Amino acid sequence: MKPLLVILLVLPLVAQSQKPQAAPSAEPAAQSSPVVEGIPVTNQLVISKCGACHTKDEKGDMLRISWERATPEGWEEAIKRMVRLRGVALTPDEARSILKYLSTYHGLSPEEAKPVMYYAEHRIQDETNIPTDNIRGACANCHALARPLSWRRSPDDWRKLANLHIALYPTADECFRLGISAGGFDEERHHREPGAPLPVDEALAFLGKQAPLSTPEWAAWSARMRAPKLAGRWLVSANLLGHGKFYGEMNIEPKSGSDDEFVTRVKLTSVKDGSTVTRTGHSVVYAGYAWRGRSKGKPPANPAPDDLSSEMREVMWVSPDQLTAEGRWFWGEYQEFGFDVKMQRPSADPLLITTDRSAFKSGTTANRVRLIAENLPAQIVAADLDFGSGVTVRRVVSHSPSEIVAEVDVAAGAVPGKRDIAFRRAVLQNAIAVYDRIDYIKVTPDSALARLGSETHPKGFQQFDAVAYQRGADGKMHTADDVEIGPIDVNWSVEEFYAVYGDDDKEFVGSLSPNGFFTPASDGPNPQRKFSRNNYGDIWIVATAKNEKDKDGRPLVGKSYLVVTVPSYIRWDQPEVGQ
């Protein structure tokens, strides 16, 4: 295991307001807050290492610590800050032990953690859950809202967190007072009426309500939490942009002397081409459900940036009944590559895992589909399979204990939409779509960021996929009921995104491969560009369907907006949870 990394704190480089620095704006409100019972700290190592500053009262509550709960990533960040700024001396083993205790007994319940899992999984997500511009400006000018929502605090502790921001980050006060107007936005457009609450006050009220210290979910989980009993064989299904579906199994063995650490071995097989990936790893499970691990395979002689043997971080949410798990295994200098993973325990009954195709077109016959499964019986007939109304299983072509190949006919009037696939009592939900035509193409991700690089600074790559959609029941495209049909064969190209006169970004920002993989150019001034500019810029990534046309007979086209920017010269603290 690697020692706990201590990374120097670098303050964000955000444009300063020309106005005089305001006084702290997050002082406690005049009215007194209700008394909130803290969570007593019982771990002697935490008491001895933290007690000099976080004093302990007669109830066993420790200052600040007893009025906070957080994810493993949140507690690890707090521990590192204490090491950096307060000189706390910890060995790697002590740091890991403190992290385990706090993440488990001052953690989040599974129900509280699931809505913000995307933050720990390093997914880029448009946060549509921010209710007002004031809250967005106070909290999301610098980081995702999921970051504070990964914590639970008393009202008093939320206010102390705001004051800590002002102490550590000079620009925080500007955001707290001006909201989204901070950092150069149009202040007049977001004028605050006299007497209206400051953005920070609105944000603190929101966080106090949405993320309080005491919740029914945490009370229930504290009572029912148990050690993770995960040893054994698990079935895995996964998906990776540009590579498609995978299936396989993971064998989990408990680490000697520990009831929450495991050694893992996984083998995945590509549904597309049958290639295999074998990986070994180590994981820690906090609070009975929060899986954090690392794994790697045997790298080839000349590994590519998106090589599937790369060392990956694993972040998964284990269901409270410990029968399923889901999450992301990711890698890359900017965590830009990642498997979407689901796992389930096998049983004596048949299980359906995945399929080799994602859709059937209505009015077609003899569609061949391969079902990956587990514990199939020796005798299988067409009547054992059910794809829903309008889809008839013509025959079972072949079968084995782990797969079925079947042919199906789809009626011309079959209702479009996602279908479950059932084999007797085993059901694979939303496994396949029925559609009558492809109405549009969506390039995934629909907006993305790549980074230039050099020998000094690593590049940030981006993989794209083209996904076909059918208009939904409302007959309108790009609405919530549209039916995702699945990946489609396309030709990839790059177009200029015209932002200024004489734009020439597409000639310099990088290159796009025939399978939608974007490689950014090198960093640094380029004498071939006007004014010797760097190779940054913005472009369209364009997917043109090979076989599908629109109502006017033209090939269907989808686009994604890609910004190619400079390297991240400041590397923010990266969590090592699970090492």
C-alpha positions in Angstrom: 0.0 0.0 0.0 1.1 3.5 -0.7 1.5 6.0 2.2 -1.0 8.7 2.6 -0.1 11.5 0.2 0.2 15.0 1.5 -0.4 17.5 -1.3 0.3 21.2 -0.9 -2.9 23.3 -0.8 -2.9 25.8 -3.7 -5.6 28.6 -3.6 -7.7 28.9 -6.7 -6.7 31.5 -9.2 -10.0 33.4 -9.6 -10.2 37.0 -10.7 -10.5 39.3 -7.7 -13.2 41.9 -7.4 -12.0 45.5 -7.7 -14.2 46.4 -4.7 -12.7 46.4 -1.2 -12.6 43.0 0.5 -15.8 42.4 2.4 -16.1 41.2 5.9 -17.0 37.6 6.4 -20.5 37.1 5.3 -21.3 33.7 6.9 -21.6 34.8 10.5 -24.3 32.9 12.5 -27.7 34.4 12.3 -29.0 36.5 15.1 -31.5 33.9 16.2 -30.2 30.9 18.1 -30.1 27.5 16.5 -31.8 24.5 18.1 -29.5 22.3 20.1 -28.5 19.3 18.0 -27.2 16.2 19.8 -23.7 15.2 18.6 -22.4 11.7 17.8 -20.0 10.6 20.5 -16.5 9.6 19.4 -15.4 6.2 20.9 -12.3 5.5 18.9 -9.2 6.0 21.1 -6.9 6.7 18.1 -9.2 9.5 16.9 -9.4 10.9 20.5 -5.6 10.8 20.9 -4.7 12.2 17.5 -7.5 14.8 17.2 -8.3 15.6 20.8 -5.7 18.4 21.2 -7.9 20.7 19.0 -11.2 18.9 18.9 -11.8 18.8 22.7 -14.0 16.2 24.2 -16.9 16.9 26.5 -18.6 14.8 29.3 -20.9 13.2 26.7 -18.0 11.9 24.6 -18.7 14.5 21.9 -15.7 16.0 20.2 -15.7 19.6 18.9 -16.8 19.7 15.2 -16.2 16.0 14.6 -19.3 14.9 16.6 -21.5 17.2 14.5 -20.4 16.0 11.1 -20.9 13.0 8.8 -19.4 12.4 5.4 -18.4 10.0 2.6 -15.0 8.3 2.7 -13.7 11.0 0.2 -14.9 13.8 2.5 -13.3 12.4 5.6 -10.0 11.7 3.8 -9.9 15.3 2.5 -10.5 16.5 6.1 -7.7 14.3 7.4 -5.3 15.6 4.8 -6.2 19.2 5.6 -5.3 18.5 9.3 -2.0 17.1 8.3 -1.2 20.0 5.9 -2.4 22.9 8.0 -2.4 21.7 11.6 0.7 19.5 11.6 -1.1 16.3 12.7 1.4 13.5 12.6 0.0 10.2 11.3 1.5 7.1 10.0 -0.2 5.6 6.9 -1.8 2.9 9.1 -3.1 5.4 11.6 -4.5 7.5 8.8 -6.3 4.5 7.3 -7.6 3.4 10.7 -9.0 6.9 11.5 -10.6 7.1 8.0 -12.3 3.7 8.5 -13.7 4.7 11.8 -15.0 8.1 10.7 -16.4 6.9 7.4 -18.3 4.1 9.1 -19.5 5.6 12.4 -19.7 9.2 11.1 -20.6 8.3 7.6 -23.7 8.5 5.3 -26.4 5.9 5.0 -26.7 4.1 1.7 -29.9 6.1 0.9 -28.1 9.4 1.6 -25.0 8.5 -0.4 -26.6 7.2 -3.6 -27.8 10.5 -5.0 -24.3 12.0 -4.8 -22.4 8.8 -5.9 -21.6 10.5 -9.2 -19.2 12.9 -7.4 -17.1 10.0 -5.9 -17.3 8.2 -9.3 -15.8 11.2 -11.1 -18.7 11.5 -13.5 -19.3 14.7 -15.3 -23.0 15.5 -14.6 -25.2 18.5 -15.2 -26.5 19.3 -11.7 -30.2 20.1 -12.3 -30.9 19.8 -8.6 -29.7 23.3 -7.7 -32.9 25.1 -6.8 -31.8 28.8 -7.2 -29.1 31.0 -8.7 -28.1 32.2 -5.2 -27.3 28.6 -4.1 -25.6 27.9 -7.4 -23.4 31.0 -7.0 -22.5 30.5 -3.4 -21.7 26.8 -3.7 -21.1 25.8 -7.4 -18.9 28.6 -8.6 -15.9 26.5 -7.5 -17.1 22.9 -7.1 -20.1 20.7 -7.7 -23.1 21.0 -5.3 -22.5 17.3 -4.7 -19.4 18.2 -2.7 -21.3 19.8 0.3 -24.2 17.3 -0.2 -21.7 14.6 0.5 -21.6 15.8 4.1 -24.2 16.0 6.9 -23.8 18.8 9.5 -25.6 20.6 12.2 -26.8 24.2 11.3 -24.0 25.6 13.5 -21.4 23.4 11.7 -22.6 24.5 8.3 -22.0 28.1 9.3 -18.6 27.2 10.6 -17.8 25.6 7.2 -18.7 28.8 5.4 -16.4 30.8 7.7 -13.6 28.3 7.1 -14.0 28.9 3.3 -13.5 32.7 3.9 -10.4 32.0 6.0 -8.8 29.6 3.4 -10.0 30.9 0.1 -9.9 34.7 -0.4 -12.5 34.7 -3.2 -15.1 32.7 -1.3 -16.5 35.9 0.3 -17.2 37.3 -3.1 -19.1 34.2 -4.1 -21.0 34.3 -0.8 -22.1 37.9 -1.3 -22.5 38.1 -5.1 -23.5 34.5 -6.0 -23.2 33.8 -9.7 -22.2 37.4 -10.3 -18.8 36.7 -8.7 -15.8 36.3 -10.9 -17.0 38.6 -13.7 -20.7 37.8 -14.3 -23.1 40.6 -14.9 -23.8 41.9 -11.5 -26.6 44.2 -12.6 -28.5 41.3 -14.2 -28.5 39.5 -10.8 -29.2 42.6 -8.7 -30.2 41.8 -5.1 -33.1 43.6 -3.6 -32.5 45.5 -0.3 -33.0 43.3 2.6 -32.9 40.1 0.6 -30.8 37.3 2.1 -27.2 36.9 0.9 -26.5 33.9 -1.4 -24.5 32.3 1.5 -27.5 32.7 3.8 -29.8 31.0 1.3 -27.3 28.3 0.7 -26.8 27.6 4.4 -30.6 27.4 4.9 -30.8 24.9 2.0 -27.9 22.8 3.2 -29.3 22.8 6.8 -32.6 21.4 5.5 -31.3 19.1 2.8 -28.2 17.7 4.7 -28.9 17.8 8.4 -26.8 15.9 10.9 -29.7 13.8 12.2 -31.9 11.9 9.7 -34.2 8.9 9.8 -32.0 7.2 7.2 -28.9 7.5 9.3 -30.7 6.4 12.5 -32.0 3.3 10.8 -28.7 2.5 9.1 -26.8 2.9 12.4 -29.0 0.3 13.9 -28.9 -2.2 11.0 -25.3 -1.7 9.7 -23.3 -4.9 9.5 -19.9 -6.0 8.3 -19.8 -6.7 4.6 -20.1 -10.4 3.9 -19.0 -10.2 0.2 -16.7 -13.2 -0.2 -17.4 -15.5 -3.1 -18.3 -15.3 -6.8 -20.1 -12.3 -8.3 -21.5 -11.9 -11.8 -20.5 -8.7 -13.6 -22.0 -6.7 -16.5 -20.3 -3.5 -17.7 -20.3 -1.0 -20.4 -17.5 1.3 -21.8 -17.8 4.1 -24.3 -16.3 3.1 -27.6 -16.0 -0.6 -26.5 -19.6 -1.6 -25.8 -20.8 -4.3 -23.4 -18.8 -6.7 -21.2 -19.7 -9.5 -19.0 -17.8 -11.8 -16.6 -17.3 -12.6 -13.0 -15.4 -11.3 -9.9 -14.1 -13.5 -7.2 -13.8 -11.8 -3.8 -11.7 -13.1 -1.0 -11.5 -11.5 2.5 -8.2 -10.1 3.4 -6.6 -11.9 6.3 -7.4 -10.3 9.7 -10.0 -7.8 8.3 -13.7 -7.9 8.0 -14.0 -5.0 5.6 -11.0 -5.4 3.2 -11.0 -7.8 0.2 -8.8 -9.1 -2.5 -10.4 -9.3 -5.9 -9.9 -11.0 -9.3 -12.2 -10.2 -12.2 -12.4 -11.5 -15.8 -14.4 -9.6 -18.3 -15.3 -10.7 -21.9 -16.3 -8.3 -24.6 -19.8 -9.0 -26.1 -18.6 -7.4 -29.3 -15.5 -9.4 -30.2 -15.0 -11.9 -27.4 -11.7 -10.4 -26.2 -11.0 -10.8 -22.4 -9.6 -8.7 -19.7 -8.2 -10.1 -16.4 -7.6 -7.8 -13.4 -6.6 -8.2 -9.8 -7.2 -5.7 -7.0 -7.8 -4.7 -3.4 -10.9 -3.0 -1.9 -12.2 -1.5 1.3 -15.9 -1.4 2.2 -16.8 1.5 4.5 -20.0 1.6 6.5 -21.1 -1.8 5.2 -21.8 -0.6 1.6 -19.3 2.0 0.3 -16.8 0.0 -1.9 -13.6 1.8 -2.7 -10.9 -0.2 -4.4 -8.1 -0.3 -7.0 -7.3 -3.0 -9.6 -5.1 -3.5 -12.6 -4.3 -6.0 -15.3 -1.1 -7.0 -17.1 -0.3 -4.1 -19.4 0.9 -4.7 -22.9 4.4 -3.6 -24.1 3.0 -0.3 -25.5 -0.2 0.5 -23.7 -2.6 3.0 -25.1 -4.2 5.7 -22.9 -7.5 3.8 -22.9 -5.9 0.4 -22.3 -8.2 -1.8 -20.4 -5.4 -3.2 -18.2 -4.7 0.3 -16.8 -4.8 0.7 -13.0 -8.4 1.7 -12.2 -10.1 3.1 -9.1 -13.3 1.3 -8.2 -16.2 3.2 -6.6 -19.4 1.2 -6.0 -22.5 1.2 -3.9 -23.3 -2.1 -2.4 -27.0 -2.7 -1.8 -28.0 -3.0 1.9 -29.0 -6.6 1.4 -25.4 -7.2 0.0 -26.8 -9.0 -3.1 -26.0 -6.4 -5.8 -23.5 -3.6 -6.4 -23.2 -0.8 -9.0 -20.7 2.0 -9.7 -17.8 3.1 -11.9 -14.3 1.8 -12.4 -12.3 4.7 -13.9 -8.8 5.7 -14.9 -6.9 8.3 -16.8 -5.1 11.5 -15.7 -8.4 13.2 -15.6 -10.5 10.1 -14.8 -11.9 10.4 -18.3 -12.2 6.7 -19.0 -14.5 4.4 -17.1 -16.6 1.3 -17.0 -20.2 1.5 -15.8 -20.5 -1.6 -13.7 -23.2 -3.7 -12.2 -22.6 -6.8 -10.0 -24.9 -9.4 -8.6 -24.5 -12.6 -6.6 -25.4 -15.8 -8.5 -27.9 -18.2 -7.1 -29.2 -21.7 -7.9 -31.8 -20.2 -10.1 -31.2 -19.0 -13.7 -30.1 -15.4 -14.1 -30.0 -13.2 -17.2 -26.9 -11.0 -17.3 -26.8 -9.1 -20.7 -27.5 -9.3 -24.4 -25.4 -8.9 -27.5 -27.8 -6.3 -29.1 -29.9 -3.4 -27.8 -32.9 -3.2 -30.2 -35.3 -4.8 -32.7 -37.0 -3.0 -35.5 -40.7 -3.5 -35.9 -41.8 -5.5 -38.9 -38.7 -7.6 -39.0 -38.2 -11.4 -38.8 -35.6 -13.9 -37.8 -33.7 -11.4 -35.6 -31.0 -13.3 -33.9 -30.2 -12.4 -30.2 -27.7 -13.8 -27.8 -28.5 -13.8 -24.1 -25.6 -14.2 -21.6 -26.9 -16.0 -18.6 -26.1 -18.2 -15.6 -27.4 -21.6 -14.4 -29.6 -22.3 -17.5 -31.3 -25.7 -17.5 -30.4 -28.5 -19.9 -33.8 -28.2 -21.7 -34.9 -24.9 -23.2 -37.7 -24.2 -25.6 -39.0 -21.1 -27.3 -41.9 -20.8 -24.8 -39.4 -20.2 -22.0 -38.5 -16.8 -23.4 -40.7 -13.7 -23.3 -39.9 -10.3 -25.0 -43.3 -8.8 -24.4 -46.3 -8.2 -26.7 -45.6 -8.1 -30.4 -42.4 -10.0 -30.2 -42.5 -13.8 -31.0 -39.7 -16.2 -30.3 -39.5 -18.2 -33.5 -36.9 -20.8 -32.3 -34.0 -21.4 -29.9 -31.0 -21.7 -32.2 -28.6 -23.0 -29.5 -28.1 -22.9 -25.8 -25.7 -23.8 -23.0 -25.6 -23.3 -19.2 -24.4 -19.7 -19.8 -26.1 -18.5 -23.0 -29.1 -18.7 -25.3 -29.1 -17.8 -29.0 -32.7 -17.2 -30.2 -34.5 -15.9 -33.3 -37.4 -13.6 -32.9 -40.0 -11.9 -35.1 -41.3 -8.4 -34.4 -44.8 -7.5 -35.5 -45.2 -4.4 -37.6 -47.5 -2.9 -35.0 -45.4 -3.8 -31.9 -45.5 -0.9 -29.4 -42.1 1.0 -29.4 -40.2 1.2 -26.2 -37.9 -0.6 -23.8 -38.7 -4.2 -23.1 -37.9 -6.6 -20.3 -36.5 -10.0 -21.3 -37.8 -12.9 -19.3 -36.6 -16.5 -19.1 -39.1 -18.3 -16.9 -38.9 -16.4 -13.6 -35.6 -14.6 -14.4 -36.0 -11.1 -15.8 -33.5 -8.7 -17.4 -35.2 -5.3 -17.0 -35.2 -2.7 -19.9 -32.9 -5.0 -21.8 -33.9 -4.3 -25.4 -35.8 -1.7 -27.3 -38.4 -2.0 -30.0 -38.6 0.9 -32.6 -40.1 1.6 -35.9 -37.5 4.1 -37.1 -34.5 6.0 -36.0 -35.4 9.7 -35.6 -32.1 11.2 -34.5 -28.5 10.5 -33.3 -27.1 11.7 -30.0 -23.4 11.9 -29.5 -22.3 10.9 -26.0 -21.2 12.8 -24.1 -23.1 15.7 -25.7 -20.5 18.2 -24.4 -17.0 17.3 -23.3 -13.6 18.6 -22.2 -10.2 17.5 -23.4 -6.8 18.8 -22.4 -3.6 19.5 -24.3 -0.4 17.9 -22.9 3.3 17.5 -23.2 6.1 15.6 -21.7 5.6 17.7 -18.5 1.8 17.7 -18.4 -0.4 14.7 -19.3 -3.1 14.9 -21.9 -6.8 14.5 -21.2 -8.5 12.4 -23.9 -12.1 11.8 -24.8 -14.0 8.9 -26.2 -17.3 9.5 -28.0 -20.2 7.1 -28.9 -23.1 7.7 -31.3 -26.4 6.5 -29.9 -29.7 6.2 -31.9 -33.0 7.4 -30.6 -36.7 7.1 -31.6 -39.2 9.8 -30.7 -41.3 8.7 -27.8 -45.0 8.2 -27.4 -45.6 12.0 -27.5 -44.2 12.0 -31.1 -41.7 14.8 -30.3 -37.9 14.4 -30.5 -35.6 15.3 -27.6 -38.1 14.8 -24.9 -38.1 12.6 -21.8 -40.0 9.7 -23.3 -37.7 9.2 -26.2 -36.5 5.6 -26.7 -32.8 4.9 -26.6 -32.1 2.3 -29.3 -28.4 1.9 -28.8 -25.0 2.5 -30.6 -25.2 3.0 -34.3 -22.6 2.7 -37.1 -21.3 6.2 -38.1 -18.5 8.0 -39.8 -16.7 10.4 -37.4 -15.5 13.9 -38.4 -14.6 17.3 -36.9 -16.2 20.6 -37.8 -15.3 24.1 -36.8 -17.2 25.7 -33.9 -17.2 29.3 -35.1 -16.7 31.5 -32.1 -14.5 34.3 -33.6 -13.8 35.6 -37.1 -11.4 33.3 -39.0 -11.6 30.5 -36.5 -9.1 27.7 -37.3 -9.3 25.5 -34.2 -10.1 22.2 -35.9 -6.7 22.4 -37.7 -4.8 22.5 -34.4 -6.6 21.1 -31.4 -6.1 17.4 -32.1 -7.3 14.4 -34.1 -10.3 12.1 -34.1 -10.0 8.4 -34.8 -12.4 6.3 -36.9 -13.9 4.9 -33.7 -14.6 8.3 -32.1 -11.5 8.6 -29.9 -10.1 12.2 -29.6 -6.4 12.7 -29.0 -5.6 16.4 -28.1 -2.5 18.1 -29.6 0.6 19.1 -27.7 0.7 22.0 -25.3 2.7 25.1 -25.8 2.8 28.1 -28.3 2.4 27.0 -31.9 4.3 29.2 -34.4 2.1 27.9 -37.2 -1.0 29.6 -35.6 -1.8 33.2 -35.8 -0.1 35.1 -32.9 1.7 31.8 -32.1 -1.3 30.8 -30.0 -1.5 27.6 -28.0 -3.5 24.7 -29.6 -6.6 25.2 -27.5 -10.0 25.8 -29.1 -13.5 24.4 -29.5 -14.9 22.2 -32.2 -17.9 20.0 -33.1 -17.5 16.3 -33.0 -19.8 15.0 -35.7 -21.3 11.5 -36.2 -22.9 10.8 -39.6 -25.0 7.7 -39.9 -23.8 5.1 -42.4 -27.1 3.6 -43.1 -29.9 5.7 -41.6 -31.5 8.7 -43.2 -33.9 11.5 -42.2 -37.3 12.2 -43.8 -35.6 14.2 -46.6 -33.2 11.3 -47.5 -30.1 12.8 -45.9 -27.9 10.8 -43.5 -28.7 11.4 -39.9 -26.2 13.5 -38.1 -25.4 14.1 -34.4 -22.9 16.5 -32.8 -21.1 17.0 -29.6 -19.5 20.2 -28.4 -15.8 19.7 -27.4 -13.6 22.2 -25.6 -9.9 21.5 -25.9 -8.1 23.5 -23.2 -4.7 23.8 -21.5 -3.5 21.2 -19.1 -4.5 21.4 -15.5 -1.4 23.1 -14.2 -2.6 22.9 -10.6 -3.4 19.3 -9.6 -5.9 19.4 -6.8 -5.8 16.9 -4.0 -6.8 13.5 -5.4 -8.4 11.1 -2.9 -6.6 7.8 -2.4 -9.5 6.1 -0.7 -9.2 2.3 -1.1 -5.4 2.1 -1.5 
